[in-house]
Amino acid sequence: MNTLRRSRTGLWSGLLLLLISFFPGPGFGALSEKGQAEPLVLVILPVENISSMYARFLPIREHLESALKQPVVLKVASDYQETIQIIGTGGAQLAYLDPSAFCEAHHDYGVVPLVKTVVQGSATYRSVLVSRSDSPLERIVDTRGSRLALGNRSSSSSYLIPTAMLKEVGIELTDFAAVDYLEEEDRIALSVLTRRYDVGGLSEEVALKYLDSGLKVVALSEAIPQYTIAASASVPESLRTRIQEALLGLKLAGSDRKGRKRADIEGFALAEDRDYDVVRVMINDLSEINYMEYGPRTMKVAILPLYSAITLFERFDPLMRHLSARGPYEFKLFIPRDFEHFYETVSQGRVEFSYSNPYIYIQLADKGFLRAFANTIKPPTGDVFRGIVITRASSPIQTLEGLKGKRVMIVSPLSAGGYLAQKLFLLENGIDIDRDLTIIDGKRQEEVILNVYRGNVDAGFVRETAPDVLREEIDLRQIKILATTPYIANWPFAATRKADARVTELLRDELSRLNDPEVLRAARVAGFQKADDHDFDSLRNWIRKHASR
């Protein structure tokens, strides 16, 4: 059984749930003997202790009752899986779900998102890894071998996201001396403060309550969409709309604590199902459960997994949303497991478009699987990029000649910036990497950098910009750039054999005139320009020149 699903056997044999109800009735949709509408039931995920959750939702319940002219019952479930089962099987019409629980409930029961919570002015939140303020742990990489406290395995904030944060720097749960799973985030914080555990993973909002008590933040996650209030698939659309409008009109005052704003719900923002795709990517990355959905008018864009799926999603989902808002089609990312899976996905026509390095593009294009229509403009070097050879700063390797006989990690034999550029550059300097080096496949840029940092390999090949991804996780002063390769052509957008020619032309035009600064900043590019297959002939010739040696 996978780690994101807990057995539901015996859920009802223990403490089922705490029912806090002022308006009991026979069932949703019926009228009482007095002709009044029966209560809506809102089941609440037990993120904190039951009394805190009830106090938090009491003003929301009162607002809904006033706006809808209908009584509302609050139920605080005993755990994550019970919350999902209650909303999924008709025990409630509404549910307060964290992102991971929503993805499962939507997949299994068709639960529909209505609104996202707004906390401290934001409809996104972050998870944190915490330790005691007197702990020597300062970065994620320092946590290996310590004792770790996480939440329920279905929790986004206290399991999924912290686990993904650890995986980003090459740390698996098996690398810890002990790992325990606690249901409530308050228990995680308190267990770290009482020294039962060295590290804990939980939401930033709960961690805030304990900073003055001696807790410190070791690492902060990427932004994730806030918790959602979702509706059962059985709730009529007209009622969903009324509930949604009522919640969007609610404004709650946040409370202050010693001059610092506490993380209370302040209101709600509109929620879309695709808001939670980044969480689906995390779930798939960690457990290979695929909750991602693609509609009949969805164009899938396969992106080469240069970095982790989460990093790529954060960078390029804004571009997909931008493209979706400007035409009749929805554009969504498809992020393969690794370079080989990307090659297989494109060659088998499972997607309409691809975005990849020029090396893997040429291999697929020369076999008739792809045709380029746009190229990346990357600041400050225009439409080119380059690779680097890195070692530890303390390494005795001082020259390219010193690489001979050494263990060198690459990103993939299909990587342009993490293999090809260095291979051709070293050939021009008299070094054949297949003959003179021991090559190890690292799969991702981060993995190469981390293994060099830890001294597991003597050197590594990565793209020039790759170390910036780990700037906050490791001390980059411990990494030395031994050599920098010549520039090569940048990443192209290309159409697969499955793509419609008219859609391809629309996409080409939209990319070439893209000037939205936020979208470009997120993708870390200056823009895109129209291109065709012949723009990559110089790289083809360079590759063929060295292949013939």
NORBELMO-V31885 format. One record per pair of residues at least 6 apart in sequence whose C-alpha atoms are under 6 Angstrom apart, sorted by sequence separation. I is the first residue (numbers start at 0). GAP is how many residues later the second one is. If there is no record, write none. Layout:
i-><I	I>
gap-><GAP	GAP>
This chain:
i-><30	64	76	85	104	116	152	190	191	255	283	323	335	363	364	376	412	441	30	150	254	323	375	410	451	29	149	150	409	149	409	27	253	279	319	187	253	279	319	447	252	251	250	251	250	511	184	249	444	510	511	247	83	87	346	151	411	126	144	145	146	148	150	386	407	408	410	40	43	143	144	145	146	147	148	149	150	151	297	298	385	404	405	406	407	408	409	410	411	38	39	40	41	42	43	143	144	150	296	297	298	299	300	301	302	403	404	408	409	410	36	38	42	297	299	300	301	304	403	408	410	386	410	148	161	408	157	417	157	417	156	416	417	156	416	147	407	41	146	149	406	407	409	40	43	44	146	147	148	149	299	302	406	407	408	409	20	40	41	42	43	44	145	147	299	300	301	302	303	407	41	300	19	359	19	18	99	358	17	204	356	16	16	131	130	130	390	129	389	129	389	128	388	128	388	127	387	127	387	126	127	386	387	126	127	386	387	126	386	125	385	138	137	132	131	132	131	132	130	131	130	392	129	391	392	129	391	392	129	390	391	128	390	128	389	127	389	127	388	389	388	126	388	125	387	387	125	124	386	123	124	385	123	123	124	385	123	384	385	122	383	384	383	383	384	383	382	116	115	116	115	115	114	114	375	113	375	113	374	112	374	111	373	111	373	110	110	371	372	110	371	109	370	369	370	369	369	368	98	97	96	113	96	95	95	357	94	356	94	355	47	93	46	93	306	354	92	306	354	92	353	353	352	352	352	118	351	118	351	117	118	351	377	378	117	377	3	117	348	376	3	117	376	116	376	115	375	114	115	374	114	374	114	115	373	114	373	374	113	372	373	112	372	372	371	371	318	317	314	315	314	138>
gap-><6	6	6	6	6	6	6	6	6	6	6	6	6	6	6	6	6	6	7	7	7	7	7	7	7	8	8	8	8	9	9	10	10	11	11	12	12	12	12	12	13	14	15	15	16	16	17	17	17	17	17	20	21	21	22	29	29	30	30	30	30	30	30	30	30	30	30	31	31	31	31	31	31	31	31	31	31	31	31	31	31	31	31	31	31	31	31	31	31	32	32	32	32	32	32	32	32	32	32	32	32	32	32	32	32	32	32	32	32	32	33	33	33	33	33	33	33	33	33	33	33	34	34	39	39	39	43	43	44	44	45	45	45	46	46	49	49	50	50	50	50	50	50	51	51	51	51	51	51	51	51	51	51	51	51	51	52	52	52	52	52	52	52	52	52	52	52	52	52	52	53	53	54	54	55	56	56	57	58	58	59	60	61	61	67	68	68	69	69	70	70	71	71	72	72	73	73	74	74	75	75	75	75	76	76	76	76	77	77	78	78	79	80	81	82	82	83	83	84	84	85	85	86	86	86	87	87	87	88	88	88	89	89	90	90	91	91	92	92	92	93	94	94	95	95	96	97	98	98	99	99	99	100	101	101	101	102	102	102	103	103	103	104	105	105	106	107	109	110	110	111	112	113	114	114	115	115	116	116	117	117	118	118	119	119	120	121	121	121	122	122	123	123	124	124	125	126	127	128	129	130	130	131	132	133	133	134	134	135	135	136	136	137	137	137	137	138	138	138	139	139	140	141	142	143	144	144	146	146	147	147	147	147	147	148	148	149	149	149	149	150	150	150	151	151	152	152	153	153	153	154	154	155	155	155	156	156	156	157	157	157	158	158	159	160	161	200	201	207	207	208	334>
